[in-house]
Amino acid sequence: MIIGGGLMGLGSIFYYVIGLFLLYIVGLLLVWPIKKIVKLIGNGILGGLTLMLFNFIGRYFGLSIAINPLNAIVVGFLGVPGVILLLLLKLIL
């Protein structure tokens, strides 16, 4: 395409591709933390449910762990080792 006597095709395409690439990078920077936060919330919910199940079964053996956001996140991240860690911390402290 000729505008003003010069070729604009190659330069316009180059800047368009650079703009799309920068838009993609900005989008990744905004979406990545949201994904981490959603995963953290999901793991916390699963951790809380795991603690509820542990407390339900543990009451027959005299064991229980308080259900609070920190404990739920620890169990959500670590799974069964997180439950064991919290139980050991409760017994030690």
C-alpha positions in Angstrom: 0.0 0.0 0.0 1.4 3.4 -1.0 0.6 6.3 1.2 2.3 9.7 0.8 4.7 8.3 -1.8 6.3 5.6 0.4 5.7 1.9 1.2 4.0 1.4 4.5 3.4 -2.4 4.3 6.5 -3.9 5.9 6.9 -1.2 8.6 3.2 -1.4 9.6 3.2 -5.1 9.8 6.3 -5.0 12.0 4.8 -2.5 14.4 1.6 -4.4 14.5 3.4 -7.6 15.4 5.4 -5.8 18.1 2.2 -4.3 19.5 0.5 -7.7 19.7 3.6 -9.2 21.4 3.6 -6.4 24.0 -0.1 -6.8 24.6 0.4 -10.6 25.1 3.2 -9.9 27.6 1.0 -7.4 29.6 -1.9 -9.9 29.5 0.4 -12.6 30.9 1.6 -10.3 33.7 -2.0 -9.5 34.7 -3.4 -13.1 34.4 -0.6 -15.0 36.0 -1.1 -13.6 39.6 -4.9 -14.1 39.3 -4.3 -17.8 38.5 -2.0 -18.1 41.5 -4.6 -16.5 43.8 -7.4 -18.7 42.5 -5.1 -21.8 43.0 -4.3 -20.6 46.6 -8.0 -20.2 47.4 -8.9 -23.6 45.9 -6.1 -25.3 47.9 -7.2 -23.5 51.1 -10.8 -24.8 50.6 -9.5 -28.3 50.0 -7.3 -28.0 53.0 -10.2 -26.9 55.2 -12.2 -29.9 54.0 -9.3 -32.2 54.7 -9.1 -30.8 58.2 -12.8 -31.3 58.7 -12.4 -35.0 57.6 -9.4 -35.4 59.9 -11.3 -33.9 62.9 -14.3 -36.1 62.2 -12.1 -39.3 62.2 -9.7 -38.0 64.8 -12.3 -37.4 67.4 -12.5 -41.2 67.9 -8.8 -41.1 68.8 -8.8 -37.8 70.7 -7.1 -35.9 68.0 -8.2 -32.6 66.5 -6.6 -29.7 64.6 -8.2 -26.2 64.6 -9.7 -25.1 61.3 -8.4 -21.6 60.4 -7.2 -20.0 57.2 -3.5 -20.6 57.9 -4.0 -24.3 58.7 -6.2 -24.7 55.7 -3.6 -23.2 53.4 -0.8 -25.3 54.9 -2.8 -28.5 54.4 -3.9 -27.3 50.9 -0.3 -26.9 49.9 1.2 -29.9 51.6 -1.7 -32.3 51.6 -1.3 -35.3 54.0 2.2 -34.2 55.1 0.6 -30.9 56.1 -1.9 -32.6 58.4 1.0 -34.6 60.0 3.0 -31.4 60.3 0.2 -29.5 62.0 -0.5 -32.5 64.3 3.2 -32.7 65.3 3.3 -28.9 66.0 0.1 -29.2 68.1 1.6 -32.1 70.1 5.0 -30.3 70.6 3.6 -26.9 71.4 
